[in-house]
Amino acid sequence: MYQPTLLRDRSRPEQILLGGIVPAIAGAIAGVLIGVSSAAYWGYAVPIVIASVIAGFEHQDGWGGADRGLVAGAIYGTALLVMHAIVGTHAKVSLGSFPPFLAVITAIIGMLLTATGGRIARSQRRRARARTTIIAD
């Protein structure tokens, strides 16, 4: 079973790096890719989704994961929009009629993905404890 160090047990610089800087860098890369091609943008989105679920494993449960995902998703979406504006290319994927709303959408999606990871991790920890209890008896 995958048992990472919980985010709360990491140092403050590590928390800032993992919860803020990494999503900002990932969003900036997506902001460049959105002007390159839709395939590149969506292809890049797949590992981001997987990483978001895995990030949820660094929390006790889905609620902690949800908090982190909400913030990280908002940072990701904001960085995407800012980098896309800096690069100045035409978006190959629709940003909607009000592009700033994308940051809200990515925040909600991030919340759901990391909450899923946190929930899965909690279930795995419970099963592992139950197996340990059965073996010990």
C-alpha positions in Angstrom: 0.0 0.0 0.0 1.2 3.5 -0.9 1.8 5.4 2.4 3.3 8.8 1.8 4.2 11.3 4.5 1.2 13.3 5.4 1.3 16.9 4.2 0.7 18.1 7.8 3.8 16.2 8.9 6.0 17.9 6.3 8.0 21.1 6.9 6.3 24.4 6.0 8.6 24.9 3.0 7.6 21.5 1.7 4.0 22.3 2.2 4.3 25.5 0.3 6.2 23.7 -2.5 3.7 20.8 -2.8 0.5 22.8 -2.2 1.3 26.0 -4.0 4.4 26.1 -6.2 3.9 22.7 -7.9 0.3 23.5 -8.9 1.4 26.9 -10.2 4.1 25.4 -12.3 1.8 22.8 -13.6 -0.8 25.4 -14.5 1.8 27.6 -16.2 2.8 24.6 -18.4 -0.9 24.0 -19.2 -1.2 27.7 -20.1 1.5 27.3 -22.7 0.1 24.0 -24.0 -3.4 25.4 -24.4 -2.1 27.6 -27.1 -0.1 24.8 -28.8 -2.7 22.2 -29.5 -5.7 20.7 -27.9 -4.1 17.2 -27.9 -1.1 18.5 -26.0 -3.3 20.2 -23.5 -5.6 17.2 -22.9 -2.6 14.8 -22.9 -1.0 16.9 -20.2 -4.2 16.9 -18.2 -4.1 13.1 -17.8 -1.0 13.0 -15.5 -2.2 16.1 -13.7 -5.5 14.3 -12.8 -3.5 11.2 -11.6 -1.1 13.4 -9.6 -4.1 15.2 -8.0 -5.6 11.9 -6.8 -2.2 10.8 -5.5 -1.8 14.1 -3.7 -5.0 13.2 -1.8 -3.1 10.2 -0.3 -1.1 12.7 1.8 -4.1 13.5 3.9 -6.0 11.6 6.7 -9.2 11.5 4.7 -11.2 13.0 1.9 -11.9 16.3 3.7 -8.2 17.2 4.1 -7.6 16.2 0.5 -10.6 18.4 -0.6 -9.1 21.5 1.2 -5.8 21.0 -0.5 -7.4 20.3 -3.9 -9.5 23.4 -3.7 -6.6 25.7 -3.2 -4.2 23.9 -5.5 -6.9 23.8 -8.3 -7.5 27.5 -7.9 -3.8 28.2 -8.1 -3.5 25.8 -11.2 -6.3 27.5 -13.0 -5.1 31.0 -12.2 -1.5 30.2 -13.3 -2.9 28.6 -16.5 -4.8 31.8 -17.4 -1.9 34.1 -16.5 0.6 32.2 -18.5 -1.8 31.9 -21.4 -2.2 35.7 -21.3 1.6 36.2 -21.1 2.3 33.9 -24.1 -0.5 35.6 -26.0 -1.5 32.6 -28.2 -4.9 31.7 -29.4 -6.4 29.0 -27.1 -7.0 25.7 -29.0 -9.3 24.6 -26.2 -12.3 26.7 -25.2 -11.8 28.8 -22.1 -15.6 29.6 -22.0 -17.3 32.9 -22.3 -15.8 34.2 -19.1 -12.2 32.8 -18.8 -11.6 33.7 -15.2 -14.4 31.2 -14.3 -11.9 28.5 -15.3 -10.1 29.0 -12.0 -13.3 28.2 -10.2 -13.8 25.1 -12.3 -10.3 23.9 -11.8 -10.6 24.5 -8.0 -13.8 22.3 -7.9 -12.2 19.6 -10.0 -9.0 19.7 -7.9 -11.1 19.4 -4.8 -13.0 16.4 -6.1 -9.8 14.6 -7.3 -7.8 15.1 -4.1 -10.8 14.2 -2.0 -11.0 11.0 -3.9 -7.4 10.2 -3.2 -7.8 11.0 0.5 -10.9 8.8 0.7 -9.1 5.9 -1.0 -6.1 6.3 1.3 -8.4 6.3 4.4 -10.0 3.1 3.2 -6.7 1.4 2.6 -5.4 2.4 6.0 -8.6 1.0 7.6 -8.2 -2.3 5.8 -4.5 -2.5 6.7 -5.4 -1.9 10.4 -8.1 -4.6 10.2 -5.7 -7.1 8.7 -3.1 -6.3 11.4 -5.8 -6.8 14.1 -6.8 -10.1 12.6 -3.2 -11.4 12.4 -2.4 -10.2 15.9 -5.4 -12.1 17.4 
